[in-house]
Amino acid sequence: MHTFWRIFYTVFLLIITFQAAAQTYTANNGHVYFLSEAPIQNIEAHSTQLGGALRLNDRSFAFSIPIESFEFERSLMQQHFNESYLESEKYPRATFVGKLLDSTNFAIPGTYAVTAVGKLTIHGITQERTIGGVIISDKNRLTLEAIFPVKISDHNIKIPRLLFETIAETVNVKVNMVLRPVKT
């Protein structure tokens, strides 16, 4: 009987471990694009270094991107972005940590509207945010897409008066990433 319980306990632990791993999805090369539309000029940048994890059993997630990974059309814009506005040496990452509010079963392939609530931290300032998006589920992955505005004053990003017509007060952010199940 003692052997039976050891085998049962071992199998039980393997099943729990497998289920926990199957419910966690990660990504390390998500795409973030932002656009600042202003009267004099538009400024846009891209990064493919968005990383994160989504744990389905409790709907929690965390995403992070290195600020210096954003690439601009002109190197001078990139330099000003990192040195003067986002101070990437002092605040090297932007993060979003939270939970999905929806109870969608992503094991069923389909396209699902989702809502996330969490804390967005940019430039060392954290703001509560509710962000809508879409998750596309297939057998091997979850694709997350979201578009949301970020008001730069909410994150204490200072823009010199002379540049108010070249940098918008609100920047539109677009996120696209493919999350794959963690394999054990």
PyMOL CGO cylinders between C-alpha atoms (Angstrom):
from pymol import cmd
from pymol.cgo import CYLINDER

trace = [
    CYLINDER, 0.00, 0.00, 0.00, 2.87, 2.35, 0.77, 0.3, 1, 1, 1, 1, 1, 1,
    CYLINDER, 2.87, 2.35, 0.77, 4.20, 1.96, -2.80, 0.3, 1, 1, 1, 1, 1, 1,
    CYLINDER, 4.20, 1.96, -2.80, 0.76, 2.71, -4.20, 0.3, 1, 1, 1, 1, 1, 1,
    CYLINDER, 0.76, 2.71, -4.20, 0.66, 6.10, -2.42, 0.3, 1, 1, 1, 1, 1, 1,
    CYLINDER, 0.66, 6.10, -2.42, 4.17, 6.97, -3.57, 0.3, 1, 1, 1, 1, 1, 1,
    CYLINDER, 4.17, 6.97, -3.57, 3.26, 6.21, -7.17, 0.3, 1, 1, 1, 1, 1, 1,
    CYLINDER, 3.26, 6.21, -7.17, -0.04, 8.04, -6.82, 0.3, 1, 1, 1, 1, 1, 1,
    CYLINDER, -0.04, 8.04, -6.82, 1.70, 11.08, -5.29, 0.3, 1, 1, 1, 1, 1, 1,
    CYLINDER, 1.70, 11.08, -5.29, 4.38, 11.10, -8.03, 0.3, 1, 1, 1, 1, 1, 1,
    CYLINDER, 4.38, 11.10, -8.03, 1.79, 10.89, -10.81, 0.3, 1, 1, 1, 1, 1, 1,
    CYLINDER, 1.79, 10.89, -10.81, -0.30, 13.57, -9.10, 0.3, 1, 1, 1, 1, 1, 1,
    CYLINDER, -0.30, 13.57, -9.10, 2.71, 15.93, -8.93, 0.3, 1, 1, 1, 1, 1, 1,
    CYLINDER, 2.71, 15.93, -8.93, 3.56, 15.28, -12.59, 0.3, 1, 1, 1, 1, 1, 1,
    CYLINDER, 3.56, 15.28, -12.59, -0.01, 16.06, -13.63, 0.3, 1, 1, 1, 1, 1, 1,
    CYLINDER, -0.01, 16.06, -13.63, -0.06, 19.29, -11.57, 0.3, 1, 1, 1, 1, 1, 1,
    CYLINDER, -0.06, 19.29, -11.57, 3.33, 20.36, -12.96, 0.3, 1, 1, 1, 1, 1, 1,
    CYLINDER, 3.33, 20.36, -12.96, 2.23, 19.62, -16.52, 0.3, 1, 1, 1, 1, 1, 1,
    CYLINDER, 2.23, 19.62, -16.52, -1.04, 21.53, -16.09, 0.3, 1, 1, 1, 1, 1, 1,
    CYLINDER, -1.04, 21.53, -16.09, 0.73, 24.55, -14.56, 0.3, 1, 1, 1, 1, 1, 1,
    CYLINDER, 0.73, 24.55, -14.56, 3.26, 24.65, -17.39, 0.3, 1, 1, 1, 1, 1, 1,
    CYLINDER, 3.26, 24.65, -17.39, 0.55, 24.22, -20.03, 0.3, 1, 1, 1, 1, 1, 1,
    CYLINDER, 0.55, 24.22, -20.03, -1.30, 27.21, -18.59, 0.3, 1, 1, 1, 1, 1, 1,
    CYLINDER, -1.30, 27.21, -18.59, 1.68, 29.58, -18.82, 0.3, 1, 1, 1, 1, 1, 1,
    CYLINDER, 1.68, 29.58, -18.82, 2.49, 31.35, -22.07, 0.3, 1, 1, 1, 1, 1, 1,
    CYLINDER, 2.49, 31.35, -22.07, 5.59, 33.46, -22.74, 0.3, 1, 1, 1, 1, 1, 1,
    CYLINDER, 5.59, 33.46, -22.74, 7.04, 35.68, -25.44, 0.3, 1, 1, 1, 1, 1, 1,
    CYLINDER, 7.04, 35.68, -25.44, 10.32, 37.51, -25.87, 0.3, 1, 1, 1, 1, 1, 1,
    CYLINDER, 10.32, 37.51, -25.87, 10.03, 39.20, -29.26, 0.3, 1, 1, 1, 1, 1, 1,
    CYLINDER, 10.03, 39.20, -29.26, 6.73, 41.06, -29.24, 0.3, 1, 1, 1, 1, 1, 1,
    CYLINDER, 6.73, 41.06, -29.24, 6.38, 44.17, -31.38, 0.3, 1, 1, 1, 1, 1, 1,
    CYLINDER, 6.38, 44.17, -31.38, 5.58, 47.61, -29.95, 0.3, 1, 1, 1, 1, 1, 1,
    CYLINDER, 5.58, 47.61, -29.95, 4.94, 50.57, -32.21, 0.3, 1, 1, 1, 1, 1, 1,
    CYLINDER, 4.94, 50.57, -32.21, 4.15, 54.09, -31.11, 0.3, 1, 1, 1, 1, 1, 1,
    CYLINDER, 4.15, 54.09, -31.11, 3.08, 57.17, -32.98, 0.3, 1, 1, 1, 1, 1, 1,
    CYLINDER, 3.08, 57.17, -32.98, 3.13, 60.78, -31.84, 0.3, 1, 1, 1, 1, 1, 1,
    CYLINDER, 3.13, 60.78, -31.84, 0.93, 62.75, -34.25, 0.3, 1, 1, 1, 1, 1, 1,
    CYLINDER, 0.93, 62.75, -34.25, 1.65, 66.47, -33.95, 0.3, 1, 1, 1, 1, 1, 1,
    CYLINDER, 1.65, 66.47, -33.95, 0.92, 69.49, -36.19, 0.3, 1, 1, 1, 1, 1, 1,
    CYLINDER, 0.92, 69.49, -36.19, 4.49, 69.92, -37.42, 0.3, 1, 1, 1, 1, 1, 1,
    CYLINDER, 4.49, 69.92, -37.42, 5.68, 66.32, -37.64, 0.3, 1, 1, 1, 1, 1, 1,
    CYLINDER, 5.68, 66.32, -37.64, 4.82, 62.76, -36.73, 0.3, 1, 1, 1, 1, 1, 1,
    CYLINDER, 4.82, 62.76, -36.73, 7.27, 60.76, -34.67, 0.3, 1, 1, 1, 1, 1, 1,
    CYLINDER, 7.27, 60.76, -34.67, 7.16, 56.98, -34.67, 0.3, 1, 1, 1, 1, 1, 1,
    CYLINDER, 7.16, 56.98, -34.67, 9.29, 54.20, -33.27, 0.3, 1, 1, 1, 1, 1, 1,
    CYLINDER, 9.29, 54.20, -33.27, 9.34, 50.41, -33.17, 0.3, 1, 1, 1, 1, 1, 1,
    CYLINDER, 9.34, 50.41, -33.17, 10.77, 47.72, -30.95, 0.3, 1, 1, 1, 1, 1, 1,
    CYLINDER, 10.77, 47.72, -30.95, 10.69, 43.94, -31.23, 0.3, 1, 1, 1, 1, 1, 1,
    CYLINDER, 10.69, 43.94, -31.23, 11.96, 43.29, -27.72, 0.3, 1, 1, 1, 1, 1, 1,
    CYLINDER, 11.96, 43.29, -27.72, 8.69, 43.14, -25.78, 0.3, 1, 1, 1, 1, 1, 1,
    CYLINDER, 8.69, 43.14, -25.78, 8.79, 40.18, -23.43, 0.3, 1, 1, 1, 1, 1, 1,
    CYLINDER, 8.79, 40.18, -23.43, 6.22, 38.79, -21.09, 0.3, 1, 1, 1, 1, 1, 1,
    CYLINDER, 6.22, 38.79, -21.09, 4.23, 35.99, -19.60, 0.3, 1, 1, 1, 1, 1, 1,
    CYLINDER, 4.23, 35.99, -19.60, 0.54, 35.17, -19.22, 0.3, 1, 1, 1, 1, 1, 1,
    CYLINDER, 0.54, 35.17, -19.22, -0.59, 32.64, -16.62, 0.3, 1, 1, 1, 1, 1, 1,
    CYLINDER, -0.59, 32.64, -16.62, -4.05, 31.37, -17.54, 0.3, 1, 1, 1, 1, 1, 1,
    CYLINDER, -4.05, 31.37, -17.54, -4.98, 29.73, -14.24, 0.3, 1, 1, 1, 1, 1, 1,
    CYLINDER, -4.98, 29.73, -14.24, -5.19, 33.09, -12.42, 0.3, 1, 1, 1, 1, 1, 1,
    CYLINDER, -5.19, 33.09, -12.42, -5.29, 35.35, -15.55, 0.3, 1, 1, 1, 1, 1, 1,
    CYLINDER, -5.29, 35.35, -15.55, -2.19, 37.28, -14.39, 0.3, 1, 1, 1, 1, 1, 1,
    CYLINDER, -2.19, 37.28, -14.39, 0.45, 38.66, -16.69, 0.3, 1, 1, 1, 1, 1, 1,
    CYLINDER, 0.45, 38.66, -16.69, 3.55, 40.83, -16.83, 0.3, 1, 1, 1, 1, 1, 1,
    CYLINDER, 3.55, 40.83, -16.83, 5.10, 42.50, -19.86, 0.3, 1, 1, 1, 1, 1, 1,
    CYLINDER, 5.10, 42.50, -19.86, 8.30, 44.53, -20.11, 0.3, 1, 1, 1, 1, 1, 1,
    CYLINDER, 8.30, 44.53, -20.11, 10.24, 46.36, -22.81, 0.3, 1, 1, 1, 1, 1, 1,
    CYLINDER, 10.24, 46.36, -22.81, 13.68, 47.98, -22.73, 0.3, 1, 1, 1, 1, 1, 1,
    CYLINDER, 13.68, 47.98, -22.73, 13.30, 51.69, -23.53, 0.3, 1, 1, 1, 1, 1, 1,
    CYLINDER, 13.30, 51.69, -23.53, 16.57, 51.77, -25.48, 0.3, 1, 1, 1, 1, 1, 1,
    CYLINDER, 16.57, 51.77, -25.48, 15.25, 49.09, -27.85, 0.3, 1, 1, 1, 1, 1, 1,
    CYLINDER, 15.25, 49.09, -27.85, 12.99, 51.60, -29.66, 0.3, 1, 1, 1, 1, 1, 1,
    CYLINDER, 12.99, 51.60, -29.66, 14.28, 52.46, -33.11, 0.3, 1, 1, 1, 1, 1, 1,
    CYLINDER, 14.28, 52.46, -33.11, 13.47, 55.75, -34.83, 0.3, 1, 1, 1, 1, 1, 1,
    CYLINDER, 13.47, 55.75, -34.83, 13.75, 56.89, -38.43, 0.3, 1, 1, 1, 1, 1, 1,
    CYLINDER, 13.75, 56.89, -38.43, 16.43, 59.40, -37.41, 0.3, 1, 1, 1, 1, 1, 1,
    CYLINDER, 16.43, 59.40, -37.41, 19.19, 58.68, -34.91, 0.3, 1, 1, 1, 1, 1, 1,
    CYLINDER, 19.19, 58.68, -34.91, 18.91, 62.18, -33.41, 0.3, 1, 1, 1, 1, 1, 1,
    CYLINDER, 18.91, 62.18, -33.41, 15.26, 61.48, -32.47, 0.3, 1, 1, 1, 1, 1, 1,
    CYLINDER, 15.26, 61.48, -32.47, 16.33, 58.24, -30.83, 0.3, 1, 1, 1, 1, 1, 1,
    CYLINDER, 16.33, 58.24, -30.83, 19.07, 60.03, -28.89, 0.3, 1, 1, 1, 1, 1, 1,
    CYLINDER, 19.07, 60.03, -28.89, 16.69, 62.75, -27.63, 0.3, 1, 1, 1, 1, 1, 1,
    CYLINDER, 16.69, 62.75, -27.63, 14.07, 60.11, -26.75, 0.3, 1, 1, 1, 1, 1, 1,
    CYLINDER, 14.07, 60.11, -26.75, 16.55, 58.15, -24.62, 0.3, 1, 1, 1, 1, 1, 1,
    CYLINDER, 16.55, 58.15, -24.62, 18.54, 61.00, -23.10, 0.3, 1, 1, 1, 1, 1, 1,
    CYLINDER, 18.54, 61.00, -23.10, 16.12, 63.89, -22.70, 0.3, 1, 1, 1, 1, 1, 1,
    CYLINDER, 16.12, 63.89, -22.70, 12.57, 62.54, -22.54, 0.3, 1, 1, 1, 1, 1, 1,
    CYLINDER, 12.57, 62.54, -22.54, 12.46, 58.98, -21.23, 0.3, 1, 1, 1, 1, 1, 1,
    CYLINDER, 12.46, 58.98, -21.23, 15.87, 59.08, -19.53, 0.3, 1, 1, 1, 1, 1, 1,
    CYLINDER, 15.87, 59.08, -19.53, 16.46, 55.42, -20.36, 0.3, 1, 1, 1, 1, 1, 1,
    CYLINDER, 16.46, 55.42, -20.36, 19.63, 55.14, -18.26, 0.3, 1, 1, 1, 1, 1, 1,
    CYLINDER, 19.63, 55.14, -18.26, 17.63, 56.09, -15.15, 0.3, 1, 1, 1, 1, 1, 1,
    CYLINDER, 17.63, 56.09, -15.15, 14.39, 54.32, -16.20, 0.3, 1, 1, 1, 1, 1, 1,
    CYLINDER, 14.39, 54.32, -16.20, 15.50, 51.45, -18.46, 0.3, 1, 1, 1, 1, 1, 1,
    CYLINDER, 15.50, 51.45, -18.46, 12.18, 49.59, -18.82, 0.3, 1, 1, 1, 1, 1, 1,
    CYLINDER, 12.18, 49.59, -18.82, 8.48, 50.17, -19.32, 0.3, 1, 1, 1, 1, 1, 1,
    CYLINDER, 8.48, 50.17, -19.32, 6.21, 47.53, -17.78, 0.3, 1, 1, 1, 1, 1, 1,
    CYLINDER, 6.21, 47.53, -17.78, 2.57, 46.53, -17.60, 0.3, 1, 1, 1, 1, 1, 1,
    CYLINDER, 2.57, 46.53, -17.60, 1.52, 44.11, -14.84, 0.3, 1, 1, 1, 1, 1, 1,
    CYLINDER, 1.52, 44.11, -14.84, -2.04, 43.03, -14.25, 0.3, 1, 1, 1, 1, 1, 1,
    CYLINDER, -2.04, 43.03, -14.25, -4.87, 40.60, -14.87, 0.3, 1, 1, 1, 1, 1, 1,
    CYLINDER, -4.87, 40.60, -14.87, -7.26, 39.71, -17.65, 0.3, 1, 1, 1, 1, 1, 1,
    CYLINDER, -7.26, 39.71, -17.65, -10.82, 40.37, -16.53, 0.3, 1, 1, 1, 1, 1, 1,
    CYLINDER, -10.82, 40.37, -16.53, -12.37, 37.93, -18.99, 0.3, 1, 1, 1, 1, 1, 1,
    CYLINDER, -12.37, 37.93, -18.99, -12.85, 34.24, -18.22, 0.3, 1, 1, 1, 1, 1, 1,
    CYLINDER, -12.85, 34.24, -18.22, -12.43, 33.10, -21.82, 0.3, 1, 1, 1, 1, 1, 1,
    CYLINDER, -12.43, 33.10, -21.82, -11.25, 29.54, -22.37, 0.3, 1, 1, 1, 1, 1, 1,
    CYLINDER, -11.25, 29.54, -22.37, -8.30, 30.05, -24.72, 0.3, 1, 1, 1, 1, 1, 1,
    CYLINDER, -8.30, 30.05, -24.72, -8.01, 26.28, -25.25, 0.3, 1, 1, 1, 1, 1, 1,
    CYLINDER, -8.01, 26.28, -25.25, -10.83, 26.71, -27.75, 0.3, 1, 1, 1, 1, 1, 1,
    CYLINDER, -10.83, 26.71, -27.75, -9.41, 28.26, -30.96, 0.3, 1, 1, 1, 1, 1, 1,
    CYLINDER, -9.41, 28.26, -30.96, -10.93, 31.62, -31.85, 0.3, 1, 1, 1, 1, 1, 1,
    CYLINDER, -10.93, 31.62, -31.85, -10.65, 35.39, -31.66, 0.3, 1, 1, 1, 1, 1, 1,
    CYLINDER, -10.65, 35.39, -31.66, -11.60, 36.92, -28.31, 0.3, 1, 1, 1, 1, 1, 1,
    CYLINDER, -11.60, 36.92, -28.31, -12.02, 40.52, -27.16, 0.3, 1, 1, 1, 1, 1, 1,
    CYLINDER, -12.02, 40.52, -27.16, -10.28, 40.89, -23.80, 0.3, 1, 1, 1, 1, 1, 1,
    CYLINDER, -10.28, 40.89, -23.80, -9.89, 43.56, -21.15, 0.3, 1, 1, 1, 1, 1, 1,
    CYLINDER, -9.89, 43.56, -21.15, -6.81, 43.89, -18.97, 0.3, 1, 1, 1, 1, 1, 1,
    CYLINDER, -6.81, 43.89, -18.97, -6.55, 45.92, -15.81, 0.3, 1, 1, 1, 1, 1, 1,
    CYLINDER, -6.55, 45.92, -15.81, -3.17, 46.66, -14.34, 0.3, 1, 1, 1, 1, 1, 1,
    CYLINDER, -3.17, 46.66, -14.34, -0.32, 49.04, -13.69, 0.3, 1, 1, 1, 1, 1, 1,
    CYLINDER, -0.32, 49.04, -13.69, 1.56, 50.70, -16.53, 0.3, 1, 1, 1, 1, 1, 1,
    CYLINDER, 1.56, 50.70, -16.53, 4.97, 52.02, -15.50, 0.3, 1, 1, 1, 1, 1, 1,
    CYLINDER, 4.97, 52.02, -15.50, 6.83, 54.39, -17.81, 0.3, 1, 1, 1, 1, 1, 1,
    CYLINDER, 6.83, 54.39, -17.81, 9.58, 56.83, -16.80, 0.3, 1, 1, 1, 1, 1, 1,
    CYLINDER, 9.58, 56.83, -16.80, 9.35, 55.61, -13.20, 0.3, 1, 1, 1, 1, 1, 1,
    CYLINDER, 9.35, 55.61, -13.20, 5.68, 56.62, -12.87, 0.3, 1, 1, 1, 1, 1, 1,
    CYLINDER, 5.68, 56.62, -12.87, 3.01, 53.96, -12.39, 0.3, 1, 1, 1, 1, 1, 1,
    CYLINDER, 3.01, 53.96, -12.39, -0.58, 54.50, -13.51, 0.3, 1, 1, 1, 1, 1, 1,
    CYLINDER, -0.58, 54.50, -13.51, -3.62, 52.22, -13.16, 0.3, 1, 1, 1, 1, 1, 1,
    CYLINDER, -3.62, 52.22, -13.16, -4.89, 51.37, -16.63, 0.3, 1, 1, 1, 1, 1, 1,
    CYLINDER, -4.89, 51.37, -16.63, -7.68, 49.40, -18.26, 0.3, 1, 1, 1, 1, 1, 1,
    CYLINDER, -7.68, 49.40, -18.26, -6.74, 48.32, -21.77, 0.3, 1, 1, 1, 1, 1, 1,
    CYLINDER, -6.74, 48.32, -21.77, -8.84, 46.48, -24.32, 0.3, 1, 1, 1, 1, 1, 1,
    CYLINDER, -8.84, 46.48, -24.32, -7.40, 44.13, -26.85, 0.3, 1, 1, 1, 1, 1, 1,
    CYLINDER, -7.40, 44.13, -26.85, -7.82, 40.92, -28.78, 0.3, 1, 1, 1, 1, 1, 1,
    CYLINDER, -7.82, 40.92, -28.78, -6.37, 37.48, -28.19, 0.3, 1, 1, 1, 1, 1, 1,
    CYLINDER, -6.37, 37.48, -28.19, -6.35, 35.05, -31.09, 0.3, 1, 1, 1, 1, 1, 1,
    CYLINDER, -6.35, 35.05, -31.09, -6.02, 31.46, -29.93, 0.3, 1, 1, 1, 1, 1, 1,
    CYLINDER, -6.02, 31.46, -29.93, -4.96, 28.49, -32.01, 0.3, 1, 1, 1, 1, 1, 1,
    CYLINDER, -4.96, 28.49, -32.01, -3.60, 25.12, -30.99, 0.3, 1, 1, 1, 1, 1, 1,
    CYLINDER, -3.60, 25.12, -30.99, -0.01, 26.26, -30.47, 0.3, 1, 1, 1, 1, 1, 1,
    CYLINDER, -0.01, 26.26, -30.47, -0.08, 29.91, -29.42, 0.3, 1, 1, 1, 1, 1, 1,
    CYLINDER, -0.08, 29.91, -29.42, -1.94, 33.01, -28.31, 0.3, 1, 1, 1, 1, 1, 1,
    CYLINDER, -1.94, 33.01, -28.31, -1.55, 36.20, -30.35, 0.3, 1, 1, 1, 1, 1, 1,
    CYLINDER, -1.55, 36.20, -30.35, -2.17, 39.39, -28.39, 0.3, 1, 1, 1, 1, 1, 1,
    CYLINDER, -2.17, 39.39, -28.39, -3.06, 42.66, -30.11, 0.3, 1, 1, 1, 1, 1, 1,
    CYLINDER, -3.06, 42.66, -30.11, -3.85, 45.96, -28.38, 0.3, 1, 1, 1, 1, 1, 1,
    CYLINDER, -3.85, 45.96, -28.38, -3.96, 49.65, -29.23, 0.3, 1, 1, 1, 1, 1, 1,
    CYLINDER, -3.96, 49.65, -29.23, -4.12, 52.26, -26.49, 0.3, 1, 1, 1, 1, 1, 1,
    CYLINDER, -4.12, 52.26, -26.49, -3.23, 55.90, -25.80, 0.3, 1, 1, 1, 1, 1, 1,
    CYLINDER, -3.23, 55.90, -25.80, -0.56, 57.04, -23.35, 0.3, 1, 1, 1, 1, 1, 1,
    CYLINDER, -0.56, 57.04, -23.35, -0.70, 60.63, -22.12, 0.3, 1, 1, 1, 1, 1, 1,
    CYLINDER, -0.70, 60.63, -22.12, 2.94, 61.67, -21.63, 0.3, 1, 1, 1, 1, 1, 1,
    CYLINDER, 2.94, 61.67, -21.63, 2.15, 64.02, -18.74, 0.3, 1, 1, 1, 1, 1, 1,
    CYLINDER, 2.15, 64.02, -18.74, 0.72, 61.02, -16.80, 0.3, 1, 1, 1, 1, 1, 1,
    CYLINDER, 0.72, 61.02, -16.80, 4.27, 59.67, -16.67, 0.3, 1, 1, 1, 1, 1, 1,
    CYLINDER, 4.27, 59.67, -16.67, 6.04, 62.94, -15.88, 0.3, 1, 1, 1, 1, 1, 1,
    CYLINDER, 6.04, 62.94, -15.88, 7.72, 63.12, -19.29, 0.3, 1, 1, 1, 1, 1, 1,
    CYLINDER, 7.72, 63.12, -19.29, 8.76, 66.72, -19.79, 0.3, 1, 1, 1, 1, 1, 1,
    CYLINDER, 8.76, 66.72, -19.79, 8.58, 68.30, -23.24, 0.3, 1, 1, 1, 1, 1, 1,
    CYLINDER, 8.58, 68.30, -23.24, 10.21, 71.72, -23.74, 0.3, 1, 1, 1, 1, 1, 1,
    CYLINDER, 10.21, 71.72, -23.74, 7.73, 74.46, -24.78, 0.3, 1, 1, 1, 1, 1, 1,
    CYLINDER, 7.73, 74.46, -24.78, 9.53, 74.93, -28.09, 0.3, 1, 1, 1, 1, 1, 1,
    CYLINDER, 9.53, 74.93, -28.09, 8.71, 71.32, -29.04, 0.3, 1, 1, 1, 1, 1, 1,
    CYLINDER, 8.71, 71.32, -29.04, 5.00, 71.22, -28.14, 0.3, 1, 1, 1, 1, 1, 1,
    CYLINDER, 5.00, 71.22, -28.14, 4.05, 71.38, -31.82, 0.3, 1, 1, 1, 1, 1, 1,
    CYLINDER, 4.05, 71.38, -31.82, 6.38, 68.52, -32.75, 0.3, 1, 1, 1, 1, 1, 1,
    CYLINDER, 6.38, 68.52, -32.75, 5.50, 66.08, -29.96, 0.3, 1, 1, 1, 1, 1, 1,
    CYLINDER, 5.50, 66.08, -29.96, 1.90, 65.10, -29.21, 0.3, 1, 1, 1, 1, 1, 1,
    CYLINDER, 1.90, 65.10, -29.21, 0.53, 65.17, -25.66, 0.3, 1, 1, 1, 1, 1, 1,
    CYLINDER, 0.53, 65.17, -25.66, -0.88, 61.70, -26.21, 0.3, 1, 1, 1, 1, 1, 1,
    CYLINDER, -0.88, 61.70, -26.21, 1.04, 58.92, -27.94, 0.3, 1, 1, 1, 1, 1, 1,
    CYLINDER, 1.04, 58.92, -27.94, -0.77, 55.99, -29.55, 0.3, 1, 1, 1, 1, 1, 1,
    CYLINDER, -0.77, 55.99, -29.55, 0.76, 52.61, -28.74, 0.3, 1, 1, 1, 1, 1, 1,
    CYLINDER, 0.76, 52.61, -28.74, 0.19, 49.39, -30.66, 0.3, 1, 1, 1, 1, 1, 1,
    CYLINDER, 0.19, 49.39, -30.66, 1.26, 46.01, -29.27, 0.3, 1, 1, 1, 1, 1, 1,
    CYLINDER, 1.26, 46.01, -29.27, 1.42, 42.70, -31.10, 0.3, 1, 1, 1, 1, 1, 1,
    CYLINDER, 1.42, 42.70, -31.10, 3.00, 39.59, -29.64, 0.3, 1, 1, 1, 1, 1, 1,
    CYLINDER, 3.00, 39.59, -29.64, 2.84, 35.84, -29.98, 0.3, 1, 1, 1, 1, 1, 1,
    CYLINDER, 2.84, 35.84, -29.98, 2.83, 33.91, -26.71, 0.3, 1, 1, 1, 1, 1, 1,
    CYLINDER, 2.83, 33.91, -26.71, 3.72, 30.23, -26.73, 0.3, 1, 1, 1, 1, 1, 1,
    CYLINDER, 3.72, 30.23, -26.73, 3.07, 27.65, -24.02, 0.3, 1, 1, 1, 1, 1, 1,
    CYLINDER, 3.07, 27.65, -24.02, 5.93, 26.94, -21.65, 0.3, 1, 1, 1, 1, 1, 1,
    CYLINDER, 5.93, 26.94, -21.65, 7.28, 23.46, -22.30, 0.3, 1, 1, 1, 1, 1, 1,
    CYLINDER, 7.28, 23.46, -22.30, 8.61, 21.33, -19.52, 0.3, 1, 1, 1, 1, 1, 1,
]
cmd.load_cgo(trace, "trace")
